[in-house]
Amino acid sequence: MRGLPLSLKRRLLPAALLAAFGCAAPVRRAAPPPGALLVVNARFFPEKKGADALLARNGRIEAVGPRAELEARARRTGARVQDARGGFVLPGFHDAHIHLLSGALALGWADLSEVKTPEDAARVMADYGRAHPELEVLRGRGWTYDITPSGSFPSRRDLDAAVGGRPVVLESYDGHAYWLNSAALERAGIGPTDPDPPGTRIVREQDGRTPSGAFLDAEDFLFARLRMNPSRAEKLAAYESALRRLASLGYTSIDSIAWDEPNELELLATLEKRGKLPLRVSVSPQLDGDLDLYEALRARYRGPKLRFGWLKAFVDGVIESRTAYMVDPYPGGDDRGTPRYDPDRLRARVREARCRGFAVELHAVGDGAVRLSLDAFEQAHRACPAAPGAPLDRIEHIEVVHPDDLARFKALGVVASMQPYHAVPGDGDSDAGVWAQNLGPERLKRSFAWRDLSDAGAELAFGTDWPVMSPDPLRGLAVAATRRNENGMPPQGWHAAQALSLEEAVRAFTRGPARALGIADRLGSLEPGMLADLVILSPEADLGRPETLWRARAAFVAVGGESVARTEDVSP
Ligand SMILES: [Zn+2]
C-alpha cells in the first residue's frame, strides 16, 4: 500500500469531520510542500552514527538523524514519507560521461551487444523484424568488431537472407562503424561508383568496388543518404524515455556529450518547460565550435536543472585499432599511434577556451594522449586563471596513464573522468584479446589505474559512456571495487591492485562529478544544506559485499526531494 504523507495522516480526521459538517476545507494545504521528503529505515554509506532517517525540505536536505527526531520535525510542515526498508541511501548517481542522444535514439532498437557471429546478428534482426512489422527500417546497435576475423567486417549478405526486403542499419558498439544490408544500400543509393566521402571509409568487396555493407566513420554521410535524420519530435520523445530510464537506474545528474547534437540544450530546455526533465543535465558541445555562441548558451543555461558543461575534443582514438596515442610504441614496432588533434592547435584552442572562461574535456585513451592533454591544460592554466564557478578541466577514459603523469592531475586540478565498466573482465583470459595484446604486459598493470590515480590525489569522476556500455551505475561500482565480472571472474580480480574501495567508487559516481562541475558545495553528498538528490538501493545491495550490486537496483530516486523514479511501493 502506498503510504500516506505524515501531514495527511495528521489532518485526516479533522478534515473529514469538517467536511461532514459542510464547512470549508482547511486553509492549510493537505499535500506536503514540494521537495519535502522524509526517508525512514535508511542505512547510510559510509555509516552515519545513530542516523536512520533523512529529512528534506524545499528541495534541500534539512537533517540526517534518528527517525523519531526527524518525524517530529516533519510533522510541523508535512513531508512525503519513503520507507527505505533497511536499504542503503546514497547521494543520487551522477554519470560524468554519457552520450544522451545516441543512447536515447537507440533505446527502441535491436540489441546486438551479445551477438558472437554475423549469423547471430542476422537471427536477432530476423526476430526483431517479425516483432516490428510497422517499422520501415530495422535498426540495431552494439555489435563488436570481434564477430568477424580481425581486419574484416560483416557483410550485407549476412543480413540479406534473414531479413528480406526491409532496410537494416546496424551501428557498432562504439558508433564508429555501420553495417547495412543490400536493401539499405539501395535506399541510400550507394553503389560501386561512389567514392569514399572525406573522413569515411566504404568497405568494398573482393572486386575493390562493390560496397560490402560495412562503413567506417560514416554517420553523417549515411544518415543524409538514408534520409533517416530523426525529427525534432522524435528526438524529444527519445530524450524523454531515456531520461526516465536513467532516473530509474538511480541517476539524479548526468553530463551529456552533445557531439552530434548542437541543439541538445535547446531540446532539453523544451522538455524542462513541459515538466519532463527529471534529472539535472549538463551538456558539452565540441571544442571546435563557435565560442561566441557557446558564451551565449552558457549565459542562458545555468539553472539548477540544465547547464552548459565542458567543451569536448578527441586527442586520440582507441587501443584496439592502435589509434590511441602512446608514450612508448605498440608491441612489435615503433608505431605509437598519432594524435587525432594536432598538438599545437590543441594547446592554442584549450588556452583560448580557458581564457574565455570555459572548461575542457579531452578524450585521451593512450598515455601519450593523456600527457598531451595535461600539457595543454598546464599551459592554459598558466595563461589564464579559472573563471569563478567554472567546471574543472577533465580527461576522458585514461585507459593507460604513464607513472610520471599521475601526480599532475592533482597539481593541475584536472579531473580523471573514467568509466569503470569499460574494464569489466571476461570469463576467460582478459589479457589475451587484441586490446590487451596492443598494450603489452607492462602497460596492462597500469591500465584503468583507478588506484594509482586516486593515491596520487586525482579527483575521479565516473560515468558509463552509454550507449557504448551499459548505463547501469551499479555494474560500474561492482567492477570498480572488485575488478571482477558478474560471474565473479576472474576470482583474484583482473589486475586487482587497481581496484578501489566501494566508498571511493561511490564518491567517484557522486561527489567526484559534482566537484568536476564546480557544484560540490550543493550536490553530491547527503549533508544538511545539500540538494536532496538521492537514491535508495533495493535490499539486495549489501555495500560491505560489492558483488551483491550485480543483483541490486535502484528502488527509489529523488531529485530535489521529489520522486523521479520508484520501482517499489512501500508503506511507511
Ligand atoms: Zn564516450
Boltz pocket constraint, residues with backbone or C-beta under 6 A from the ligand:
constraints:
  - pocket:
      binder: B
      contacts: [[A, 97], [A, 99], [A, 465], [A, 468]]
      max_distance: 6.0
